[in-house]
Amino acid sequence: MSSALTSRKTRADDDDDITGLKQYLTFTVGQETCALHIAAIREILRNVQIATVPMMPAHIQGVINLRGAVLPVVDLAVLFGRAPIIVTKRSSVIVLDLLDDEEPLDVGIMVDAVSAVIEIPDDQIEAVPSFGTPLRADFIESIAKVDGSFVIILNVERTFSLKEMAPLLGESNLPA
C-alpha cells in the first residue's frame, strides 16, 4: 500500500479547478528548472543555519530550527543522485507542509535558487516521457512547457514520502 502523502492545504487545489490554471513555485536544482504545486509549500527561507547531524543519510543535509520545531532539510540534488548543493546567497530552503499517512510532515528542501510563482495552463502540461528525463521518472509528475523551456513538475507523493525515501536511509555520509 502506498503512502498517502498530500498537502495540508486544499483551497489552492479548489481554485485551480475553477480557473484551469495551476500555480507552481519554480526553482533550480543544478541545470534543471523544477516546480512544486504551491499548495504543498508553507514558506521559503534564505540564509538559514543548517546543523549537521551525524550518521544521517547523504540526502539529509541537516536540521534547522523553525520557530522551535526541528525540521529536517533534504538536499534535493543528492536525492536526485547528484553532487550536493553548494550553498550560495541564492540558495533557499523550501518548507513543505504535508501529510504522510494522515500524520503532519514538515520538511525543508534545499535548492540552488527559487525563481518565481507561475501559473501554468493545463494545455502546457504534458505526461512524463518514458525516457530521456534527467531525474528519476517516479519523482516527476509532469513536464510543462513555459516560455520555450521545460519545467519539471515534481510528484510530491513520490519524492518526499517517508516510505519512498526509506530505502535511501541505508545510505550514510560515512565512507564504506
C-alpha positions as CSV (number, residue, x, y, z in Angstrom):
1,M,0.0,0.0,0.0
2,S,1.5,3.3,-1.0
3,S,1.9,6.3,1.3
4,A,-1.0,8.8,1.4
5,L,1.2,11.9,1.2
6,T,-0.7,15.1,0.5
7,S,-0.6,18.8,1.1
8,R,-2.3,20.1,4.2
9,K,-3.8,23.0,2.2
10,T,-6.6,22.3,-0.1
11,R,-8.1,25.7,-1.1
12,A,-5.4,26.3,-3.8
13,D,-6.4,22.9,-5.3
14,D,-10.0,24.0,-5.4
15,D,-9.1,27.4,-7.0
16,D,-7.1,25.5,-9.7
17,D,-10.2,23.6,-10.8
18,I,-12.2,26.8,-11.3
19,T,-9.6,28.7,-13.3
20,G,-8.0,25.9,-15.3
21,L,-4.6,27.4,-14.3
22,K,-2.4,25.8,-11.7
23,Q,0.1,27.8,-9.6
24,Y,3.6,26.4,-9.1
25,L,6.7,27.6,-7.4
26,T,9.7,27.2,-9.7
27,F,13.2,26.6,-8.6
28,T,16.5,25.3,-9.9
29,V,18.5,22.2,-8.9
30,G,21.7,22.1,-10.9
31,Q,20.7,22.8,-14.5
32,E,17.1,21.7,-14.2
33,T,14.2,24.0,-13.6
34,C,11.7,22.2,-11.3
35,A,8.4,23.1,-9.8
36,L,6.0,22.2,-6.9
37,H,2.4,23.0,-6.6
38,I,2.0,25.9,-4.2
39,A,-0.5,24.0,-2.1
40,A,2.5,22.0,-0.7
41,I,4.6,25.0,0.3
42,R,4.5,26.6,3.6
43,E,7.3,29.2,3.2
44,I,10.7,29.9,1.7
45,L,13.8,30.5,3.8
46,R,17.1,32.1,2.9
47,N,20.4,32.4,4.8
48,V,19.4,29.5,7.1
49,Q,21.9,28.0,9.5
50,I,21.7,24.2,9.0
51,A,23.0,22.0,11.7
52,T,24.6,18.7,10.6
53,V,23.5,15.5,12.3
54,P,26.0,12.6,12.4
55,M,25.1,9.3,10.8
56,M,22.3,10.7,8.6
57,P,21.7,9.5,5.0
58,A,23.6,11.5,2.4
59,H,20.4,13.3,1.2
60,I,19.7,14.7,4.6
61,Q,21.7,17.9,4.7
62,G,20.9,18.5,8.4
63,V,18.2,20.2,10.5
64,I,17.0,23.7,11.1
65,N,15.2,25.3,14.0
66,L,11.9,26.7,12.6
67,R,10.1,28.6,15.4
68,G,11.1,26.0,18.0
69,A,10.5,22.9,15.8
70,V,13.3,20.8,14.5
71,L,12.9,20.4,10.7
72,P,15.0,18.0,8.5
73,V,16.4,19.5,5.4
74,V,16.8,17.3,2.3
75,D,19.4,18.2,-0.3
76,L,17.3,17.8,-3.4
77,A,20.4,17.4,-5.6
78,V,21.7,14.5,-3.6
79,L,18.2,12.9,-3.5
80,F,18.3,13.2,-7.3
81,G,21.7,11.4,-7.4
82,R,23.8,14.4,-8.0
83,A,26.6,16.3,-6.2
84,P,25.5,18.2,-3.1
85,I,24.2,21.7,-3.5
86,I,26.9,24.3,-2.8
87,V,25.2,26.9,-0.6
88,T,25.3,30.5,-2.0
89,K,23.4,33.7,-1.5
90,R,20.7,32.4,-3.8
91,S,20.2,29.0,-2.2
92,S,16.9,28.6,-0.4
93,V,15.1,26.1,1.8
94,I,11.6,25.5,0.7
95,V,9.5,24.3,3.7
96,L,6.8,21.8,2.7
97,D,3.6,21.4,4.7
98,L,2.5,17.8,4.1
99,L,0.5,14.9,5.5
100,D,2.1,11.5,5.3
101,D,-0.4,8.8,6.1
102,E,-2.5,11.4,7.9
103,E,0.4,12.5,10.1
104,P,1.8,16.0,9.7
105,L,5.1,16.0,7.9
106,D,7.1,19.2,7.6
107,V,10.3,19.0,5.7
108,G,12.7,21.5,4.2
109,I,14.3,21.0,0.8
110,M,17.5,22.8,-0.2
111,V,17.5,24.2,-3.8
112,D,20.0,26.2,-5.7
113,A,17.7,29.1,-6.2
114,V,14.0,29.9,-6.1
115,S,12.7,31.5,-9.3
116,A,9.0,32.5,-9.2
117,V,5.4,31.5,-8.6
118,I,3.9,30.9,-12.1
119,E,0.5,29.9,-13.4
120,I,0.6,27.1,-16.0
121,P,-2.4,26.3,-18.1
122,D,-3.4,22.6,-18.4
123,D,-2.7,22.6,-22.1
124,Q,1.0,23.4,-21.4
125,I,1.4,20.4,-19.1
126,E,2.3,17.0,-20.6
127,A,2.7,13.5,-19.2
128,V,6.2,12.3,-18.3
129,P,8.1,10.9,-21.3
130,S,9.1,7.3,-20.9
131,F,12.8,8.1,-21.4
132,G,15.3,10.9,-21.5
133,T,14.3,12.6,-18.3
134,P,17.2,14.0,-16.2
135,L,15.6,12.8,-12.9
136,R,14.1,9.5,-11.7
137,A,10.9,9.2,-13.6
138,D,8.9,8.3,-10.5
139,F,9.8,11.7,-9.0
140,I,8.2,13.5,-11.9
141,E,4.5,14.3,-12.1
142,S,4.6,16.0,-15.4
143,I,6.6,18.3,-17.7
144,A,5.4,21.8,-18.6
145,K,6.4,24.0,-21.5
146,V,6.9,27.5,-20.2
147,D,8.3,30.3,-22.4
148,G,10.1,27.8,-24.7
149,S,11.7,25.9,-21.8
150,F,10.8,22.8,-19.9
151,V,9.8,22.8,-16.2
152,I,9.9,19.5,-14.4
153,I,6.9,19.3,-12.1
154,L,7.8,17.1,-9.1
155,N,5.5,14.4,-7.8
156,V,5.2,15.4,-4.1
157,E,3.8,12.0,-3.1
158,R,6.7,10.0,-4.5
159,T,9.6,12.5,-4.0
160,F,9.0,13.4,-0.3
161,S,7.2,10.4,1.2
162,L,9.0,8.9,4.1
163,K,8.2,5.5,2.7
164,E,9.7,6.4,-0.6
165,M,12.9,7.8,1.0
166,A,13.2,4.9,3.4
167,P,15.3,2.8,1.0
168,L,17.8,5.7,1.0
169,L,18.0,5.6,4.8
170,G,20.5,2.7,4.5
171,E,23.0,5.2,3.0
172,S,25.2,7.3,5.2
173,N,27.7,10.0,4.9
174,L,30.4,7.7,6.0
175,P,32.7,6.0,3.5
176,A,32.2,2.3,3.2
